């Protein structure tokens, strides 16, 4: 058994190695760096199953860092997301070379492949962070990496505009987060989440400044997870950023943001006067996010922008589960299971959508929905992959998206959040409309270009694995649920029947 923190150290060392190799390499082809990272990150996913699972302890490292089942689950999500993003980056190489100035054709690609690795390390630290100090440091590692990646195509005005918007609003949200942490520290005298819980359980504190600090923290995290009314940056940034980074923002940043949100909420649920107000505020945010994300997605003609508003909508479903947090839970409990499962399914279907979009845009020179017209005739495999992704995003049974929505609504039913459930049912119907528009374009419209689409072997393999996992998660959810709860897989042994003599 190895300690969990060695996984993050290995990822950081990999990122440093990639930067050094890029600096001293004389080759113009940097794709070997990305392929090396893919192999090592895949190995780390395997090693993660042999790492030591233990709750936060008393020694200095564990005061800031927890290695519980939820943390391991989100670490694997971060690793898998980074692997798929690197595969996307290999497909995106020709677009990057066009918009990155340099003396040689491969200039700048090495850094573009290494920065997602550093982002992955930050996401993994966020998954285990149980102290506001580590939460802030790991969040900044992720955010600063995204600042660079979003604006990486320096010769494209849309990418530069997206980078400026993300930088300004990201810095503003960080200010809210730090200011909120300051207020909470001023009231409790602690930054460790377990210590804050102990103070709130054993001492009488003023609720007004505590509630003010929590609201500021929620504003900062609301920006990270694209929750209304802090979602205004999402459409422009998603559309302007390089497509692999858009996928990374949509999945990795959201997953880490929600696990931090869940951990931060736990200490404040022990104070009934505070927890009631906080959960009510989260309920309002959930309803507003659901309505805005789904209604804004209805008229979109650009597929990348449609996925941006879809990302906001799915943040709304996740917030429904968070708003249904039971104040009697001492840990993440059923809410953590619902959020973790939903994010795992969302990872698969969103990365599959972006991976197909990169391949199609590479051959069609555009990412509007009309560029998907007749895709079933040009590439039946890509069309089927995107069909599976759209059906899962909409919530069709036997897919991961359906089980995720079921768990979210089940959590809401247990806490009698009937208003949110009603809004959720209506918005699910709206989601079917705009997802099926893409399916109709692929199967019912005539292609503007009859040239067959050639798919790289590694990309074809990744798409096939994502399709398979969407169905596996949708048909066999129990192993995933058990891993989130920290339970070993259940194997039932049937004893042979022996007839009595």
N, C-alpha and C positions, 0 to 999 in steps of 0.2 A: 504494500500500500504506500502511496505517495501523498504528500500534503497537497491540498487543492491549490495553494498559492503558486506552486511550481508551474501550473498551467499558464498563469498570467506571465510569470517570469519567462517561460519558454516563448510565448508570443512576442513579448518585448524584445527578446534577444533575436528572434527571427526578423523583426522589423529593422533592428539595428544592422543585422547582417545584410539585409537587402539594400539598405542605404549605402553601406560600405562597398558592397559588390557593384552597385550601380556607379559609384564614384570612380572606382579603379578599373572597371571593365572597359576593354577596348572595342568590344563588339557593339554594333548599332542595334542589334536585335535583343531587346530586353524581355522577350516573352518567357525566357528560361527562368527569370526571377519569379514571375507569377506562377509558373508551373511548379517550381520548387516549393513556393508557399502553399499551394493547393495540397501537395503531398504531405507536407509537415502538419498543416492544420487538420487534415483528415486523420493523421496519426494521433494528434492530440485529442480528437473526439473519442477515439478508441481508448486512449490512456485515461480519459476522464471517468470511465466506468471502473477504474481501479484506484481512483483517488479516495482519500479518507473523507467520509461524511461525518461531520460533527458540528453541533451548534456552537454559537459564540461562547468563548471561555473567559478566563480572567487574565491571561497573560496579555502582554502589550499588543501583539499582532491581532489576537482575536477580539480585543476590545473594539477594533475598527472593522474587523473582517469576519464574516460568517460563512461556513461551508455547509449549509443545510440543503435538503433536496431541491427546494425551489431555486437556490443559487446555482446548483449544478445544471438544472434544466435550462436556465437562461444562459449559462455559459455555453452549452451545446448549441443553443439557438444562435448565439453570437458567432461561434465558429462556423456553423453551417452557412449562415448568411454571408460571412466573409468569403467562404469558398465559392459560393455561387456568384458573388459580386466579382471576384477575380476571373471567373470563367466569362462573365459578361464583358469584363474589361479586355480580354483577349479578342472577343468578337468586335469590340468597339475601337480597336487599334487604329483603323484607317481614318475614323472620324477624329480621334484625338490628334493624330499626326497632322491633320489638315489645319487645326486651330491652335496648335502649340508651337510658338516660334522657337527655332533652334538651328544650330549649324548643321547637325546631322539629322537624318530622318527619325531616329529613335530618341531624340532629345526630350527629356521630361517624362518619358514613359516609366522609367525605373521608379521615380518618386510617386507616380500615380499608382503603381502597383504596391508600394510599400506603405503608403498612408492608410489604406484600409486595414492593414495589419495592426498599426498603432491604434486605430479606432476600435478594432476588435478587443485589444487589451483593455482599453477604457471601458468598453461595454461589459467585459467580464468582471472588472473591479466593481462596477456599479451593481452588478448582480449580487455581490457579496458584501457590499458596504452597509454597515450598521452604525455608522457614526457620520454626522453631518460633515465632518472634515474630509473623510474619504469620499463621501458622496459628491462634494463640491469638486475635489481634485480630479476624480475620475470623470465627472461630467464635463469638466473643462478640457480634459484630454480628448474626449469625443468631439466636443463642440468646435474646438480650434482646428482639429483635423478636418471637420466638415467645412469650416470657413474656407480652407484652402481648396478642398476638392470641388466644392460647388462652383467656384470661380476659376477652375483649372484651365478651361479653354479660353485663353486670354485674347484670342483674335475673334471671338464671337461675342457680340454685344449682349445677347440674351444671357449668356453665362456670367458675364461681368455684372449685369444688372441683378441677377439672382444672388450672386455673391455679396453685393453691397446690401441688398435687402436682408439677407440672412444674417450678415454681420451686425447690422444696426439693431434689428429686432432681437437677435440672440444675445447681444451685449445688454440690452435693456432687460430681458427676462432674467439674465444672470444677476443683474443688480437687484431685482425683486427677490430672487432666491436668497442671496446673501443677506439682504436687509431682513428678510423673514427669519433666517437662522439666527441673526443677531438678537431679534426680539425674543425668540424662544430661549436662547441662552441667557438673556437678561432675566427672564422669569424663573427659569429652572436652575440655572448655573451649570448646565450640562449640555454636551453635544452628542453623547452616546445615546442611542435610542432606548436601550434597556435602562440606562440610568435615568433618563427622562421619565420613563414609565414608573420607576420606583419613586421618584420625587412626586409625581402627580398622584400616586396611590397613598403616600404616607404624609404629605404636607399639604397645607392649604395655600393655593396660589391664586393670584388675581386672574380671573378668566378673560377680562377684556384685552389686555396686552397679549396674552397667550393666543387668543382667537385671532387677533390682528396679525401675529407672526405666522400662524398657520395659513391664513388667507394669502399672505405674500408668498409663502412657499408654494401654495397651490397655483398661483399665477405663474411663477417661474417654471414649475413642472407642466402646467397646462400648455405653455408654449412648446415644450419638448415633445409632447404627445399629440399636438395639433388639435386641442380641444377648444370649442367655441367659448368665449369670443376672442381667443388668442390664436386663431387659425389663419389670419389674414395673409400670412407670408407663404402659405403652402402652395397654392396654384402656380404663382410666378416662379418660385424657387424650384419646384418640381419640374416645371416645363423648361426652365433655362439651364439647369444643372446637367452635366453629362448623365446619360441614362443609367449607367451602373450605380452612380452616386444617388440618383433619385430612388432607385430600388433600396439602396442601403439606408437612406434617410427614412423611407417609408416603413421599413421592417426593423432594422437594428435599433435605431434611435427610439422608436415607439416602444419596443419590447423593454429596453432598459429603463425608459421613463416610467413605465407602468410598474415594474418591480420595485423601483425606488418609491413611487407613490404609495404602493401597498405597505412597504416597510415603514414609511414616515407616518402613515395613518394610525398604525397599531398603538403607539403610546397615548395618543389623544382620545382613543375610544374608551379609556378607563374613566374619563370624566364625562358623565352623562350630559351635563349642560353644554359642554363643548362638542361632544360627538354628535348630538342632535343637529346642531347648527351646521357643522361641517358636512355631514351626510346630506342634509337638505340642500346645501350649496352645490355639492357634487351632483345631486339629482337634477338641479336646474341646468348645470353645465351639460349633463348627459342628454337631456331633452333637447336643448338648443343645438348641440353638436349633431345629433341625429337628424333633426329637421333641416339644418343648414346644409350639411354634407350631402344628403340624398337629394334635396330639391335643387341644389346648385349643380349636381351631376347630370340632371335630366337633359338640359339642352346642349351639353358639350359635344363638339365634333372632333376634337383632338383627343386621341386615345391617352396620351400622357397626362393631359389635364383632367380627363375623366378619372383616371386612377388617383390623381391628387385629391379630388373631391371624394372619391371612394375611400381614400385613406382617412379623411376627416369623419366620414360616416362610420367607419369601423372603430374609430376612437370613441364614438358615441356609444356603440354597443359595449365596448370594454368599460366605459364609465358607468353604464347601467349596473354591471357587476360590482364595480368599486363602490357605487352609491348604495349597494345592498350589503355592504360590509356589516357583519353582526358585531355589535358593540361588546358582546360577551366573549368574543374570541380573543384568546391571548396570542394567537399567531395568525398567519395568513389564512389558514383553514380552507373552507369550501370556496371562498372568494378567490384565493390564490390558485386553486385548481381550475376554476372556470376561466380566469384571466390567462393562466399559463397555457391551457389547452387552446383557447381561442387564438392566442398569439402564435402558437406553434402552427396551427392550421393556416392562419393569415400569412405567416412566413412562406409556406409552401406555395399557396395560390398566387400571392403577389410576386414572388420571385419568378415563378413560372410565366406570369403575364409579361413581366419586363424582359425576360430572356427571349420569349417569342417575339416581342416587339422589336428588340435590337436586331434580330435576324431579319425580320420583315423590312424594317426601316433601312437596313443596309442594302437591300435589293430593290426597294421601292422608292428610296430617297425621300421619305417622309413618314410621320407617325400619326397622321390624321386617320380617322376611322375608314375613310374612303380608300386608303392605301391597303386595307385588309380585304377589299372586295375580291371575291373569288379565290380566296386563299386556299380553300379546300381543293381547288383544281391545280394550283401551283405547288402546294405541299400539303398533302392530306395529314401528314404527321404533325406539322406545326398547327394546322387548323384544329386537329383533335386535342392537342395540348392546350391551346387557348380556350377551346370549348370546355374542357375540364376545369380550367382556372376560373372561367366566368361562372360556371354552374356552382362551383364551390364558394366563390365570393357571394353569389346570390343566396346560397343556403339550400341547395338541392339535396335530398336525402342520399345517404351512402357516400357523402363526401365529408371532408374534415370541417368545412364551413358550416354544415348543418349541425354537427355535434357541438361545435363551438357555440353557435347561437342557442342551441338547446340548453347547454349548461349555464349560459348567461341568463336566459329567461327563467330557468329553474331557480337560480339564486335569487332573482328578483321576486318570483312567486313566494319563496320562503319568507321574504321580508315584506310581502304584501305591497310591493311597488307597482300597483296596478296602472297608474297613469303612465309610467315609463314603459310598461309592457304594451299598453295600447299604442303609444307612439312608435314603439319598436315594430309592432306588427304592420302598421301602415307604411313605415319606411322600408321594411323588407320588401313589400309589394312594389314600391318605387324602384328599389334596387333591381328587381327582376326586369323592369323595363329597360333601364340603360345598359345593363349587362347583355340582355338579349339583342340589343341593337348591334353589338359587335358580332354576335353569332349570326345574325341575319346577313350582315355584310359578307361574312366568310362563306356562307353556304347558299345564299339566295341571290347574290349579286354577281354580275359578270366581271371577270378580272380585266383591268386596264392593261395589264402586261401578262402574257402567257408564258413568259420565261420561267422554267422550273427553278425553285430555290434550293441551292446547295447548302447543306448543314455540316459544319465541322464535327468530327467524331466525338470530341469531348463535349461539345454543346448538345449533340443528340443524346449522349449518355446522361447528361445532367437533366435534360427535359424528361427523359424516360423515368429517371429516378423520382423526380418531383411528381409526375403523374401517378406513379405507383404509390408513393407515400400519401398522397391526398386520399386515395381510396383505402389504403391500410388504416390511416387515422380515422376515416369515416366509418369503417366497418368493424374495426377492432380497437375501440377507444380505451379499454380497460388497462392495458399495459402502460399507456401514457399517463392515465390518471394515477395509477399506482406509483409511477416514478415521481410524480409531483408530490405525492403524499409521503414518499420515502419508504414505500412498501415494496418488498420483493415480488416479482411476478408470481401469480398463483397458478400452480400446476395441480390439477386434480387427478389423483391416481384411483382408478376403478379396480377394486378387489374382485378377483374372479369368484363367481358364485359356486359354492360347493354344496351339492345336494345332500340332504341328511339321509343317512341310511336307516 
